[in-house]
């Protein structure tokens, strides 16, 4: 249950190791995160895996469909085939988690239809929803194309997407932006144009997430919790660390550090530790064509030519963010 002061929150994700970590934390601290539903999309792995993984995570956290409904959404990007990240997350997306097959099932409503209905209801009730996205923005973009009025039901959108610098799937592009840049462009443009002042769009890109990392000591902290969730996070992060280390910035030289970036969990950690991340208002433009497809160009001027408005989350207190995540997952061991 959540308190009335906390906005209702939907997490749209593509689990994925780091999505799973973020979901466990959001569930473990529901009174702060406000989590009420999960929607899934294809991204890190195919939709058949992301829907299954969301159910496995829910059940490992001790919840069922009545407590946390899961809705399956789009099986691929708005244009072209899916590019996945199974090489990083494993063939099923949760390598190392050790979670059993789920007993429950997703809701019999498409995630896009759910978002349209829920956000229209939020607008009518004057209690707008916070949407946290941890994967490609295909579900939200499709909903906004079908029903632009749902922007009235959004309090804010907080997305792990993009980069104000280099990429991680190409030299230019971050993975979530690269998988569906048309969706990101549609969302950023629509949110900027909504209402009088637009819907706040918080962008947690690689500029932040590559500075918030997990090493072997951090992983040991999760293993020590002794809960199913703690063991799952520890197992996933161990495998993830073997495949996805922090890479030095161009020109710095040296080998990858023995630590892995906590991409998606950064968004949840910021909700749990307000003020731990510095926000810089600016603008975001998405490259849709050519070798830089998926690149997100950040600017901090005021001219409309710079692109839709966005709030770039660029610098964080890594210690506070990591502590917030561990404390939240620890809450599941006490549930």
C-alpha positions in Angstrom: 0.0 0.0 0.0 1.1 3.6 -0.6 0.4 6.8 1.3 -1.9 9.4 -0.3 1.1 11.9 -0.4 3.0 9.6 -2.8 1.9 9.8 -6.4 0.7 6.5 -8.0 3.6 5.1 -10.0 3.7 2.8 -13.0 7.0 1.2 -14.0 7.4 0.4 -17.8 10.3 -1.9 -18.3 12.1 -4.7 -20.2 13.5 -7.0 -17.5 16.6 -7.4 -17.9 19.0 -7.7 -14.9 19.1 -4.0 -14.1 15.3 -3.7 -14.5 14.9 -6.6 -12.1 17.2 -4.9 -9.5 15.1 -1.7 -9.9 11.8 -3.6 -9.6 12.9 -5.4 -6.4 13.9 -2.0 -4.9 10.6 -0.3 -5.9 8.6 -3.2 -4.5 10.6 -3.2 -1.3 10.0 0.5 -0.7 6.4 0.8 -2.1 5.4 3.4 0.4 8.0 5.7 -1.0 8.0 4.6 -4.7 4.2 4.5 -5.0 4.4 1.5 -7.3 0.9 0.3 -8.3 1.5 -1.5 -11.7 4.1 -2.8 -14.1 4.0 -2.7 -17.9 6.6 -4.6 -20.0 8.0 -4.1 -23.5 10.5 -5.8 -25.7 14.0 -4.5 -25.3 16.8 -6.2 -23.4 15.2 -9.5 -24.5 12.0 -10.4 -26.4 8.6 -9.7 -25.0 7.9 -13.4 -24.2 10.9 -13.2 -21.8 10.2 -9.7 -20.3 6.6 -10.6 -19.4 7.8 -13.9 -17.8 10.6 -12.1 -15.9 8.3 -9.5 -14.5 6.1 -12.2 -13.1 9.1 -14.1 -11.7 10.2 -10.9 -9.9 6.8 -10.2 -8.6 6.4 -13.6 -7.1 10.0 -13.6 -5.7 9.0 -10.4 -3.9 6.0 -12.1 -2.3 3.3 -10.4 -4.4 0.5 -11.6 -6.6 -1.7 -10.1 -9.4 -4.0 -8.4 -6.9 -1.1 -6.6 -5.3 0.8 -5.8 -8.4 -0.7 -6.3 -11.8 1.6 -6.8 -14.8 0.6 -5.8 -18.4 2.4 -7.0 -21.5 2.9 -4.4 -24.3 4.7 -4.0 -27.6 6.8 -6.8 -29.0 9.1 -4.5 -31.0 10.0 -0.9 -31.8 7.7 1.4 -33.8 9.9 1.0 -36.9 12.1 -2.0 -37.8 13.2 -5.2 -36.0 14.1 -5.5 -32.3 17.8 -5.2 -31.3 18.2 -6.9 -27.9 20.9 -7.1 -25.3 20.8 -10.8 -24.6 24.6 -10.9 -24.7 24.6 -8.8 -21.5 21.5 -10.0 -19.7 21.5 -13.7 -20.8 19.2 -15.5 -23.2 16.2 -15.1 -20.9 17.2 -11.7 -19.5 17.7 -12.8 -15.9 21.0 -14.7 -16.0 22.1 -15.7 -12.5 18.8 -14.9 -10.8 17.9 -18.5 -10.0 14.2 -17.6 -10.0 11.5 -20.3 -10.6 8.9 -20.3 -13.3 6.0 -18.0 -12.4 2.6 -19.4 -11.4 0.7 -16.2 -12.2 0.0 -14.6 -15.5 -0.1 -11.1 -17.0 -3.4 -9.2 -17.2 -5.7 -9.8 -20.2 -5.3 -6.2 -21.3 -2.6 -4.9 -23.6 -0.2 -2.5 -21.8 -1.0 0.3 -24.2 -4.7 0.0 -23.6 -4.0 -0.1 -19.8 -1.9 3.1 -20.0 -4.6 4.9 -21.9 -7.4 3.9 -19.5 -5.3 4.5 -16.4 -4.0 8.0 -17.4 -7.5 9.1 -18.6 -8.8 8.1 -15.2 -5.9 9.9 -13.5 -6.8 13.1 -15.4 -10.5 12.8 -14.4 -9.7 12.2 -10.8 -7.1 15.0 -10.7 -4.5 12.6 -9.2 -1.9 12.3 -11.9 0.4 9.4 -12.3 4.2 9.2 -12.3 5.5 7.0 -15.1 9.0 5.5 -14.7 10.4 3.9 -17.9 13.4 1.6 -17.8 13.4 0.3 -21.4 12.6 1.5 -24.9 9.7 4.0 -24.9 7.5 2.0 -27.4 4.5 1.5 -25.0 4.2 5.1 -24.0 4.8 6.5 -27.5 2.2 4.2 -28.9 -0.3 5.2 -26.2 0.4 8.9 -27.0 -0.1 8.4 -30.7 -3.5 6.6 -30.1 -4.6 9.0 -27.3 -2.7 12.3 -27.0 -5.0 13.5 -24.3 -3.5 11.0 -21.8 -0.7 13.5 -21.3 -3.1 15.3 -19.0 -3.0 12.3 -16.6 0.8 12.3 -16.3 2.5 14.0 -13.4 5.9 13.4 -14.8 7.9 10.9 -16.8 11.3 9.6 -15.4 13.3 7.6 -18.0 16.6 5.7 -18.0 17.4 6.6 -21.5 20.0 8.4 -23.6 23.3 10.1 -22.9 24.7 13.6 -22.9 27.9 12.1 -24.1 29.0 8.8 -25.5 26.8 5.7 -26.1 27.0 2.1 -25.0 25.6 0.1 -27.9 27.2 2.3 -30.6 29.7 5.1 -30.0 26.8 7.6 -30.3 23.8 5.9 -28.8 22.6 4.5 -25.5 20.7 1.2 -25.8 17.1 2.2 -24.9 17.3 5.2 -27.2 18.8 3.1 -30.0 16.2 0.4 -29.9 13.4 2.8 -30.6 14.5 6.4 -31.3 11.2 7.2 -33.0 9.4 6.4 -29.7 11.8 8.6 -27.7 11.3 11.5 -30.2 7.5 11.1 -30.0 7.4 11.0 -26.2 9.8 14.0 -25.8 7.9 16.1 -28.4 4.4 15.2 -27.0 5.4 15.8 -23.3 6.9 19.2 -24.2 3.8 20.3 -26.0 1.3 19.1 -23.4 -0.7 21.7 -21.4 0.7 25.1 -20.6 4.1 24.1 -19.3 4.5 20.5 -20.6 4.9 17.3 -18.6 8.3 17.2 -16.8 10.6 14.7 -18.6 13.5 13.6 -16.4 16.3 11.9 -18.4 18.7 9.5 -16.5 21.3 8.8 -19.1 24.7 7.2 -19.2 26.3 10.5 -18.0 24.8 9.6 -14.6 24.5 5.8 -14.6 28.1 5.1 -15.4 29.1 6.8 -12.2 26.8 4.6 -10.0 28.2 1.1 -10.0 28.3 -2.2 -8.2 31.4 -4.1 -7.3 32.0 -7.4 -5.5 31.6 -5.8 -2.1 28.2 -4.3 -3.1 27.1 -7.7 -4.4 28.1 -9.3 -1.1 25.8 -6.9 0.7 22.8 -8.2 -1.3 23.8 -11.9 -0.7 24.0 -11.2 3.0 20.4 -10.2 3.1 19.4 -13.9 3.0 16.2 -13.3 1.2 15.1 -14.7 -2.2 15.2 -11.1 -3.6 18.7 -10.5 -2.1 20.1 -13.8 -3.5 18.5 -13.1 -6.9 20.0 -9.6 -7.1 23.4 -10.9 -6.0 23.4 -13.7 -8.5 22.3 -11.4 -11.4 24.9 -8.7 -10.6 27.7 -11.3 -10.4 26.9 -12.5 -13.9 26.2 -9.0 -15.1 29.6 -7.8 -13.8 31.3 -10.5 -15.8 29.8 -9.1 -19.0 29.2 -5.4 -18.5 32.0 -3.5 -16.8 32.5 0.3 -16.6 34.5 1.4 -19.6 36.9 4.4 -19.2 35.9 7.6 -21.1 37.6 8.1 -24.5 41.2 9.3 -24.2 41.6 8.1 -20.6 43.2 4.8 -21.4 43.2 1.8 -19.1 41.1 -1.3 -18.8 37.4 -1.6 -17.8 37.0 -1.2 -14.0 35.9 -4.3 -12.0 32.5 -2.8 -11.4 29.2 -2.7 -13.4 27.0 0.4 -14.0 23.5 0.3 -12.3 21.6 1.9 -15.1 17.9 1.3 -14.4 18.2 1.2 -10.6 19.4 4.9 -10.6 15.9 6.1 -11.4 14.3 4.2 -8.4 17.2 5.2 -6.1 16.6 8.8 -6.9 12.9 8.4 -5.9 14.0 6.8 -2.6 16.8 9.3 -1.9 15.4 12.7 -3.0 18.1 15.2 -3.8 20.8 12.6 -4.4 20.9 13.4 -8.1 21.5 16.9 -9.6 18.9 18.0 -12.2 19.8 20.4 -15.0 17.0 21.7 -17.2 17.8 21.6 -20.9 16.6 20.2 -24.2 16.9 16.9 -26.0 17.0 16.1 -29.7 17.1 12.6 -31.1 19.0 11.6 -34.2 16.8 9.3 -36.3 18.9 8.6 -39.4 22.4 7.7 -40.3 25.3 6.1 -38.3 24.4 8.2 -35.2 20.8 6.9 -35.1 19.6 6.9 -31.5 22.0 9.5 -30.3 20.5 12.0 -27.9 21.8 15.5 -28.2 21.7 17.5 -25.0 21.7 21.3 -25.0 21.1 23.8 -22.3 20.0 26.8 -24.3 16.5 28.2 -24.5 15.9 28.2 -28.3 13.2 25.9 -29.7 15.6 24.8 -32.3 17.5 22.8 -29.6 14.7 20.3 -29.3 12.0 19.5 -26.7 12.5 20.4 -23.1 14.0 17.7 -20.8 15.5 17.7 -17.3 18.9 16.0 -17.5 19.9 14.0 -14.4 23.6 14.4 -14.7 25.4 13.9 -11.4 24.6 11.8 -8.3 25.8 10.9 -4.8 26.7 7.3 -5.7 26.9 6.2 -2.0 23.5 7.5 -1.2 21.9 6.0 -4.3 23.5 2.5 -3.6 22.5 2.6 0.0 18.9 3.5 -0.9 18.7 0.5 -3.2 20.2 -2.0 -0.7 17.9 -0.7 2.0 14.8 -1.1 -0.2 15.7 -4.7 -1.3 16.4 -5.4 2.4 12.8 -4.4 3.1 11.7 -7.5 1.1 13.5 -9.8 3.6 11.3 -8.3 6.3 8.1 -8.6 4.4 
